Amino acid sequence: MPRRLFEPLADQAQFKDRDVVARVFADLYHTQHQEFPPECHDADYEKRIKAAYPIHLEIFDRLLHRLVDIGEVSTHTRHVGVT
């Protein structure tokens, strides 16, 4: 049976910590916009950071792109929301 690396957030303090981390990243990407790819400035990027927390969503994106590149995951799979 698969084991989770992280337990789901359970209490308000954990959600608050997640929101603070996401906001700090969003602020950094906004103030240092010339240093980061354009997609980091999208309105949904902060929401995506929250959804991927505690791992930065860029890790998931890069892993998925690598799996697509080597043929382990089809591009169709990504579009139907499996990831």
C-alpha positions as CSV (number, residue, x, y, z in Angstrom):
1,M,0.0,0.0,0.0
2,P,1.4,3.4,-0.9
3,R,2.5,5.7,1.9
4,R,2.1,9.4,1.9
5,L,5.2,11.6,2.4
6,F,3.1,14.3,4.1
7,E,-0.1,14.2,6.1
8,P,-2.9,16.5,4.9
9,L,-3.1,19.8,6.7
10,A,-5.3,19.4,9.8
11,D,-5.5,22.6,11.8
12,Q,-5.8,26.3,11.3
13,A,-2.2,27.0,12.2
14,Q,-1.0,24.7,9.3
15,F,-3.3,26.4,6.8
16,K,-2.0,29.8,8.0
17,D,1.6,28.7,7.6
18,R,0.9,27.5,4.1
19,D,-0.8,30.7,3.2
20,V,2.1,32.8,4.6
21,V,4.6,30.7,2.6
22,A,2.5,31.1,-0.6
23,R,2.2,34.8,-0.1
24,V,5.9,35.3,0.5
25,F,6.7,33.4,-2.8
26,A,4.1,35.4,-4.7
27,D,5.5,38.7,-3.3
28,L,9.0,37.6,-4.3
29,Y,7.9,36.7,-7.8
30,H,6.1,40.0,-8.1
31,T,8.9,42.2,-6.8
32,Q,11.7,40.3,-8.6
33,H,9.7,39.6,-11.8
34,Q,12.7,40.0,-14.1
35,E,14.3,37.0,-12.3
36,F,11.5,34.5,-12.8
37,P,9.6,33.0,-15.7
38,P,6.4,34.7,-16.8
39,E,4.1,32.0,-15.5
40,C,5.2,32.9,-11.9
41,H,3.3,36.1,-12.3
42,D,0.0,34.5,-13.2
43,A,-2.9,35.1,-10.8
44,D,-3.4,31.4,-10.2
45,Y,0.3,30.8,-9.3
46,E,-0.2,31.5,-5.6
47,K,-3.2,29.1,-5.6
48,R,-1.1,26.5,-7.2
49,I,1.6,27.0,-4.6
50,K,-1.0,26.4,-1.9
51,A,-2.3,23.3,-3.6
52,A,1.2,21.8,-3.9
53,Y,2.3,22.7,-0.3
54,P,4.6,21.7,1.3
55,I,6.5,21.0,-1.9
56,H,7.0,23.8,-4.3
57,L,4.8,23.3,-7.4
58,E,7.8,23.8,-9.7
59,I,9.2,20.5,-8.6
60,F,6.0,18.7,-9.7
61,D,5.9,20.6,-13.0
62,R,9.5,19.7,-13.8
63,L,9.0,16.1,-12.8
64,L,5.9,15.8,-14.9
65,H,7.6,17.5,-17.9
66,R,10.5,15.0,-17.6
67,L,8.1,12.1,-17.4
68,V,6.3,13.3,-20.5
69,D,9.7,13.8,-22.3
70,I,10.7,10.2,-21.7
71,G,7.2,8.9,-22.5
72,E,6.2,7.7,-19.0
73,V,3.1,10.0,-18.9
74,S,1.2,11.1,-21.9
75,T,0.3,14.7,-22.5
76,H,-3.3,13.6,-22.6
77,T,-3.0,12.4,-19.0
78,R,-1.9,15.8,-17.8
79,H,-4.8,17.5,-19.6
80,V,-7.4,15.3,-18.0
81,G,-6.3,16.3,-14.5
82,V,-4.4,13.2,-13.4
83,T,-1.5,15.3,-12.1
